[in-house]
Amino acid sequence: MIEETASQLAILGHPQRISVFRMLMRRFPDTVSAGELATELDIKPSTLSNYLNALQRSGLVTQERSGTSLLYSVEMKNVQHMLGFLLNDCCRGRPDICMPLEQGNSKMTDRKFNVLFICVGNSARSIFAESLLRDIAGDRFNVFSAGTKPSSELNPFAMQVLKDKGHNTDILRAKNISEFSGPNAPKLDFVFTVCNKAAIEECPAWEGQPISGHWGMTDPVNTEGTDAEKSLAFQNAYGALKRRIQAFSSLPVESLDRIALQSAVDDIGRTSVEEE
């Protein structure tokens, strides 16, 4: 175990290799194409291939083929073994020196939980998620949304979909994630990214270590074509998010421990948009 972990840590000791690993961790449970990794991280394809091969040999990253594309994701079991060795063996499982933030298998308390949905513009997908969870389970959750680079106004197609579905849009506005950090911000229990770019970009170090999830999906704002085609893209995005929100709101949050909740959140994220 020592030799295996030492080898994995040596692989991660390279600045660009750990950047690749970091991006895949942030996008978990999604798979990411080699082309997207190269573009987002500004790494030459040939150089990226060497980094990915090294990460695969270490057992930290896995590869699968979809058509002509190679897709990569984190091999989470092996990552957990590596971290478990560091935290449990090296640190002797002492949270006071290795895990200063709240950890463990404790169950969530019986209260309303604070949930934040993040995308880049905070004009459509995160607004959909905020509205859906508030209307489906607002008695159990305080719901917020924000953007890493919020738009000046909410997308009109998104607003029309919400109005047609009977949601109250008067309370909605685009917000920056900075509103949810600092001493006066609500303590977050769950943080979800609903777009890939938001998962990659820097976010604050959330106080209290909330459970996080990545539910990435295509941005309907980028749809080209007629107004009818654009409207359909927003309808589809709303429907896909509704199914994920319904699955999340049905979880017995109060009776599950953190590990079980995190696993359930990841499982919801693995549900593909095509299936929905």
Wavefront OBJ file of the C-alpha trace (Angstrom):
o trace
v 0.000 0.000 0.000
v 2.842 2.401 0.802
v 4.560 1.841 -2.545
v 1.292 2.193 -4.492
v 0.331 5.422 -2.709
v 3.848 6.821 -3.090
v 3.690 6.168 -6.819
v 0.284 7.847 -7.103
v 1.456 10.886 -5.162
v 4.555 11.122 -7.352
v 2.336 11.161 -10.449
v 0.195 13.920 -8.913
v 3.319 15.872 -7.969
v 3.567 17.319 -11.480
v 1.698 20.669 -11.774
v -0.054 19.884 -15.053
v -0.845 16.266 -14.214
v -2.540 17.355 -11.013
v -4.430 20.002 -13.021
v -5.819 17.224 -15.222
v -6.702 15.148 -12.157
v -8.282 18.178 -10.469
v -10.513 18.875 -13.454
v -11.667 15.267 -13.619
v -12.391 15.299 -9.893
v -14.495 18.439 -10.276
v -16.417 16.901 -13.145
v -17.027 13.574 -11.365
v -19.164 11.562 -12.034
v -19.044 12.865 -15.624
v -16.623 11.594 -18.225
v -14.594 14.219 -20.104
v -13.163 13.943 -23.607
v -9.456 14.358 -24.242
v -10.219 17.250 -26.559
v -12.130 19.140 -23.888
v -9.378 18.547 -21.349
v -6.773 19.871 -23.775
v -8.847 22.952 -24.605
v -9.842 23.870 -21.069
v -6.364 23.348 -19.630
v -4.511 24.737 -22.664
v -2.327 21.635 -22.995
v -1.073 20.256 -26.307
v -2.890 17.000 -27.213
v 0.345 15.010 -27.401
v 1.457 16.269 -23.993
v -1.984 15.647 -22.507
v -1.871 12.080 -23.798
v 1.315 11.480 -21.810
v -0.265 12.914 -18.661
v -3.405 10.811 -19.057
v -1.363 7.653 -19.664
v 0.565 8.286 -16.451
v -2.642 8.863 -14.489
v -4.122 5.686 -15.941
v -1.055 3.638 -15.021
v -1.343 4.929 -11.471
v -4.943 3.681 -11.326
v -6.361 7.127 -10.550
v -7.993 7.690 -13.948
v -9.916 5.376 -16.236
v -10.614 5.554 -19.974
v -13.552 4.500 -22.106
v -14.357 4.880 -25.787
v -17.528 6.428 -27.189
v -17.532 6.251 -30.971
v -14.312 7.902 -32.067
v -13.841 9.792 -28.792
v -11.807 8.771 -25.753
v -13.501 9.737 -22.496
v -11.792 9.960 -19.117
v -13.003 9.933 -15.545
v -11.650 9.498 -12.050
v -11.331 5.932 -10.721
v -12.938 6.922 -7.451
v -12.352 3.684 -5.549
v -8.602 3.983 -6.048
v -8.677 7.679 -5.161
v -10.515 6.788 -1.955
v -7.920 4.142 -1.126
v -5.124 6.681 -1.611
v -6.818 9.283 0.561
v -7.799 6.661 3.093
v -4.173 5.646 3.489
v -3.142 9.269 4.083
v -5.943 10.082 6.509
v -6.326 6.812 8.357
v -2.878 5.243 8.267
v -0.498 8.186 8.183
v -2.677 10.407 10.397
v -3.935 7.511 12.502
v -7.464 8.717 11.790
v -6.998 11.862 13.889
v -9.429 14.533 12.625
v -7.794 17.158 14.821
v -4.634 17.114 12.702
v -5.753 15.810 9.296
v -9.392 16.794 8.901
v -10.005 20.139 10.589
v -13.450 20.540 9.014
v -16.532 18.597 10.046
v -16.275 15.043 8.761
v -17.472 11.565 9.446
v -20.675 9.614 9.121
v -22.931 11.873 11.182
v -26.480 12.273 9.938
v -27.890 15.581 8.806
v -29.855 17.406 11.472
v -33.625 17.711 11.358
v -34.042 21.250 9.974
v -34.422 23.092 6.687
v -31.345 22.593 4.537
v -29.655 25.281 2.463
v -29.040 24.367 -1.178
v -27.085 26.388 -3.764
v -27.132 25.718 -7.519
v -24.264 27.197 -9.560
v -23.680 27.784 -13.250
v -21.703 30.456 -15.058
v -24.382 32.956 -16.078
v -27.115 32.158 -13.516
v -29.632 32.946 -16.242
v -31.224 29.571 -17.067
v -30.133 26.166 -15.705
v -29.388 27.194 -12.115
v -32.510 29.389 -12.142
v -34.539 26.378 -13.286
v -33.084 24.267 -10.483
v -33.729 26.951 -7.874
v -37.361 27.360 -8.934
v -38.006 23.624 -9.180
v -36.639 22.670 -5.774
v -38.346 25.635 -4.094
v -41.728 24.594 -5.504
v -41.270 20.839 -5.090
v -39.787 20.821 -1.565
v -39.626 24.380 -0.272
v -40.867 23.176 3.108
v -37.609 21.222 3.563
v -35.054 23.324 1.672
v -33.982 26.951 1.476
v -32.953 27.264 -2.157
v -30.516 29.657 -3.840
v -28.727 29.950 -7.173
v -25.733 31.947 -8.349
v -23.264 32.352 -11.191
v -19.495 32.509 -11.363
v -19.948 35.235 -13.984
v -23.640 36.126 -13.705
v -25.524 37.704 -16.585
v -27.010 41.148 -16.252
v -30.488 39.720 -16.830
v -32.259 36.371 -16.792
v -32.758 34.605 -20.105
v -36.204 35.441 -21.555
v -36.745 31.904 -22.890
v -36.023 30.498 -19.425
v -38.396 32.971 -17.824
v -41.148 32.024 -20.265
v -40.745 28.330 -19.493
v -40.973 29.016 -15.755
v -44.061 31.189 -16.193
v -45.719 28.553 -18.369
v -45.016 25.944 -15.677
v -46.594 28.130 -12.989
v -43.449 29.208 -11.118
v -43.176 32.602 -9.448
v -40.485 34.497 -11.368
v -40.810 37.791 -9.478
v -38.358 36.643 -6.799
v -35.651 35.567 -9.257
v -32.505 37.514 -10.098
v -28.974 36.778 -11.295
v -26.515 36.603 -8.384
v -22.768 36.226 -7.965
v -21.416 33.352 -5.872
v -19.665 35.956 -3.703
v -23.059 36.547 -2.052
v -22.791 33.085 -0.534
v -19.402 33.412 1.104
v -18.410 35.460 4.107
v -19.694 35.802 7.657
v -23.249 36.836 6.730
v -23.847 34.156 4.118
v -26.126 31.188 4.826
v -24.361 28.002 5.886
v -24.719 25.716 2.879
v -25.612 22.043 3.217
v -25.574 21.194 -0.506
v -23.794 22.840 -3.450
v -24.522 21.687 -7.004
v -22.872 22.766 -10.247
v -25.225 22.366 -13.199
v -22.779 23.315 -15.950
v -19.319 22.056 -16.788
v -17.546 25.408 -16.836
v -18.797 26.298 -13.360
v -17.416 22.997 -12.074
v -13.997 23.894 -13.456
v -13.868 27.515 -12.303
v -12.748 28.577 -8.864
v -15.418 28.713 -6.177
v -15.109 29.865 -2.571
v -14.030 27.439 0.132
v -17.499 26.775 1.477
v -17.769 26.913 5.256
v -18.993 23.720 6.914
v -17.953 21.462 4.032
v -21.334 21.029 2.277
v -22.142 17.960 0.235
v -21.393 18.784 -3.391
v -22.600 17.384 -6.676
v -21.993 17.969 -10.373
v -25.098 17.697 -12.549
v -23.615 19.060 -15.771
v -25.833 19.496 -18.804
v -25.859 21.307 -22.142
v -26.534 25.031 -21.975
v -29.805 25.823 -23.816
v -28.639 29.439 -24.121
v -26.196 28.306 -26.824
v -28.942 26.810 -28.999
v -29.143 28.293 -32.488
v -32.104 28.289 -34.843
v -35.666 29.512 -34.755
v -37.415 30.710 -31.616
v -39.333 27.425 -31.583
v -36.084 25.431 -31.626
v -34.616 27.568 -28.862
v -37.782 27.222 -26.783
v -37.632 23.439 -27.162
v -34.031 23.392 -25.888
v -35.082 25.268 -22.756
v -38.062 22.945 -22.276
v -35.738 19.935 -22.485
v -33.293 21.447 -19.992
v -36.148 22.159 -17.599
v -37.433 18.582 -17.915
v -34.008 17.028 -17.331
v -33.433 19.154 -14.232
v -36.938 18.451 -12.936
v -36.268 14.722 -12.869
v -32.999 15.213 -11.003
v -34.612 17.626 -8.543
v -37.448 15.172 -7.940
v -34.929 12.404 -7.268
v -32.995 14.637 -4.873
v -36.079 15.868 -3.019
v -37.226 12.268 -2.475
v -34.031 11.401 -0.569
v -34.528 10.883 3.189
v -31.927 13.538 3.935
v -32.609 13.556 7.669
v -31.939 9.830 8.088
v -28.920 9.352 5.800
v -25.318 9.915 6.843
v -22.974 12.091 4.799
v -21.399 9.209 2.920
v -24.773 7.784 1.858
v -26.015 11.227 0.856
v -22.916 11.950 -1.218
v -23.279 8.612 -2.975
v -26.945 9.306 -3.728
v -26.142 12.778 -5.082
v -23.444 11.318 -7.353
v -25.850 8.648 -8.613
v -28.351 11.343 -9.599
v -25.579 13.113 -11.501
v -24.772 9.931 -13.435
v -28.241 9.907 -15.006
v -27.691 11.072 -18.563
v -29.774 13.784 -20.171
v -30.563 11.357 -23.002
v -32.149 8.964 -20.523
v -34.244 11.735 -19.147
l 1 2 3 4 5 6 7 8 9 10 11 12 13 14 15 16 17 18 19 20 21 22 23 24 25 26 27 28 29 30 31 32 33 34 35 36 37 38 39 40 41 42 43 44 45 46 47 48 49 50 51 52 53 54 55 56 57 58 59 60 61 62 63 64 65 66 67 68 69 70 71 72 73 74 75 76 77 78 79 80 81 82 83 84 85 86 87 88 89 90 91 92 93 94 95 96 97 98 99 100 101 102 103 104 105 106 107 108 109 110 111 112 113 114 115 116 117 118 119 120 121 122 123 124 125 126 127 128 129 130 131 132 133 134 135 136 137 138 139 140 141 142 143 144 145 146 147 148 149 150 151 152 153 154 155 156 157 158 159 160 161 162 163 164 165 166 167 168 169 170 171 172 173 174 175 176 177 178 179 180 181 182 183 184 185 186 187 188 189 190 191 192 193 194 195 196 197 198 199 200 201 202 203 204 205 206 207 208 209 210 211 212 213 214 215 216 217 218 219 220 221 222 223 224 225 226 227 228 229 230 231 232 233 234 235 236 237 238 239 240 241 242 243 244 245 246 247 248 249 250 251 252 253 254 255 256 257 258 259 260 261 262 263 264 265 266 267 268 269 270 271 272 273 274 275 276
